[in-house]
Amino acid sequence: MSLRRNILDLRKRKDEVRKGGGDEAIGKQAAMGKLTARERILAIVDEGSFHEYDMFVEHAGTDFDMGNKVLAGDGVVIGTGTIYESPVCLFAQDFTVAGGSLGLSHARKITKIMDHALKMRVPLIGINDSGGARIQEGVNSLAGYGEIFFRNTLSSGVIPQISVILGPCAGGAVYSPALTDFVFVVENISKMFITGPAVIKSVLGEDISMEALGGARVHAEITGNAHFFALSEKECFEQIKTLITYIPWNNTQKAKTFPVREPKSKYKIQNIVPADARLPYDIREIIKSITDGSEFFEIMELFAANIVIGFGRMNGETIGFVANQPKVLAGVLDCDSSDKAARFIRYCNAFNIPIITLEDMPGYLPGVDQEHAGVIRHGAKILYAYSEATVPKITVIIRKAYGGGYIAMNSRHLRADFVFAWPTAEIAVMGPEGAANIVFRKEISEAEDPDAMRQQKIQEYKDKFANPYVAAAKGYIDEVIEPQETRKILLHALRISASKDVQGPSKKHGLPPF
Amino acid sequence: MAEQEKTQIIIVHSAKYQTTYNKKYENRKVWAEPNFNHINSYIPGTVIDILVKEGQKVASGQSILILEAMKMLNDIKMPFKGKIVKVYVEIGQKIPKNFLMIEIEPLD
């Protein structure tokens, strides 16, 4: 009977830890629309699959009377589970325990599960909900953050790392999410900033709310720190689960494959694109007209919407899509869209995901603000990322492919494996309007009717160069295809590229312009 | 093509494209030529001391204002020999970045 007593004692101890910061603190958490740390984990993983570790770890603080305090699990939950039967390691900071503040033991629990994830080569999901460093523990908290950042970097490109911001994540703490692959935020719940509103006001006199300074929308739309934006925790968890289906467990594997489905018949690829290259359309319609089941899982939907990135499947296999979006800023490349695309291309390359590029862009965004914001430095990232990538790389030029943008968008010259063009493609140094103004400057200015002459010369240039055949004549394009053949040809190209193997020169690491 | 959103125009290489702007593009700063007679704050902070008066003639390199920012006392100096036209700040005032503090004019 003594065994039974031991079991009852164990249960009591575990129940005590599961209470976290107690009913009052949990009530406050709920009032903010927030679940508790354990509820969040259970909402993400498969039912019955979660196992928690280090429940009885005690905090390491001794100063300022901390020695007498009990902090359940030291304010963080760690464990392992599965999502759609794929293994994952997780940690979730518990705001109800000392505000989820990070002390030495708290950090050690996190680094323990990070080490585990890296050793087992499985994805890591971290839920951040913390007031920041536990000030009573002094430099030990800083050491804790440093150990986490180091492991984020070590694991980068080896296992997928996902950060979920479900509460405050301020000061140094922001740099763990910033080092990970995907950051999820929820409106009115996520708050990320280096310096909070109170300090900004006292030092600088600028009065701003937390939401306006570093809320979910700010990071999804303006800073580009967040990749996924949701209106509720529930929606956020669904996004995480969907993402997990598209990515592999680690960098030596491929993502799980799914049964092939034809695109939905409502997406008629030949009816989406206006023939006039100056009119907009939604490039996501084109993506949906070629992916399995017309499914497209968009990443960073709100940030730099002039380029679209995300995952879809073809022949059941995960594909990364990079596509200019004529609907927003005419699909130009600029600082933000280059950053966005370059990082995604590198992600796909690290995790063995083939890349399909859909091109329709008039060039780089003109403007002093762009030049001074470093469009040269940022624009170079996209060239670097495409050139460096060794996964299958396929380009379809839909309409405009002008100038530097043509080179940057996975051209033959950056070692695209296949470059296809629609008959509507225009591959040239610049658009006919700009080119005619330069090439025929003299004729136009000396003409009796300069406007009529300009129109005539634009047409002349258009007839000669605004087509795919000049580039096809040089072999820069492999094939000019009919729009409705696009999916079929892409499936073929992907099949041919399935065992692609290219090796670059050996190096410690490259030096991309970041 | 069902919904017709409000379209805007982007001009790239003389061609006009119908498209929509994003918030960042709409809020972008339009570049203006800098006025060298305006001494603006290059960092947000607090005016600790004003060392000149309106109408005063000041040599190049002379300190004219102390701006405290990030716990540092920044010595703002006269960029060229000139006259103080107008002082726009007071001691103790907290100012944002790019705030016009002092207007000057050059003297030969």
Contacts between the chains, C-beta under 8 A, distances in Angstrom:
chain1	res1	chain2	res2	distance
A	203	B	44	7.4
A	203	B	45	7.9
A	203	B	70	7.9
A	204	B	44	4.1
A	204	B	45	7.5
A	204	B	94	6.8
A	204	B	96	6.6
A	205	B	44	7.4
A	205	B	94	3.8
A	205	B	95	7.5
A	205	B	96	7.0
A	206	B	44	7.3
A	206	B	96	6.5
A	221	B	23	6.7
A	222	B	23	7.5
A	222	B	24	6.6
A	272	B	1	7.8
A	274	B	1	8.0
A	277	B	15	8.0
A	278	B	15	6.2
A	278	B	16	6.2
A	278	B	17	5.0
A	278	B	18	6.2
A	279	B	18	5.5
A	280	B	7	6.8
A	280	B	17	7.3
A	280	B	18	5.4
A	280	B	19	5.0
A	280	B	20	7.4
A	281	B	1	7.1
A	304	B	22	7.7
A	305	B	22	5.6
A	306	B	22	7.1
A	326	B	17	7.4
A	326	B	19	6.4
A	327	B	19	6.4
A	327	B	20	6.2
A	328	B	19	6.3
A	328	B	20	5.6
A	328	B	21	7.8
A	328	B	22	5.7
A	329	B	10	5.8
A	329	B	19	5.8
A	329	B	20	7.7
A	329	B	21	6.6
A	329	B	22	6.5
A	329	B	25	6.0
A	330	B	10	4.3
A	330	B	12	6.5
A	330	B	17	3.7
A	330	B	18	8.0
A	330	B	19	4.3
A	331	B	19	7.5
A	332	B	10	6.8
A	332	B	12	6.3
A	336	B	24	7.0
A	362	B	10	7.9
A	362	B	12	4.1
A	362	B	13	6.8
A	362	B	15	6.4
A	362	B	17	6.1
A	363	B	12	5.0
A	363	B	13	6.2
A	364	B	12	7.9
A	365	B	10	7.7
A	365	B	12	7.5
A	365	B	25	8.0
A	366	B	11	7.6
A	366	B	12	6.4
A	367	B	28	7.0
A	368	B	30	7.9
A	368	B	31	3.8
A	369	B	28	4.7
A	369	B	29	5.8
A	369	B	30	7.8
A	369	B	31	6.8
A	372	B	31	7.5
A	402	B	12	7.9
A	402	B	13	7.1
A	403	B	13	7.7
A	430	B	13	4.3
A	431	B	12	7.1
A	431	B	13	5.0
A	431	B	14	7.3
A	431	B	15	4.3
A	432	B	15	7.5
A	433	B	13	6.5
A	433	B	14	4.0
A	433	B	15	4.1
A	434	B	12	7.7
A	434	B	13	2.9
A	434	B	14	4.3
A	434	B	15	6.5
A	435	B	13	7.5
A	437	B	14	5.4
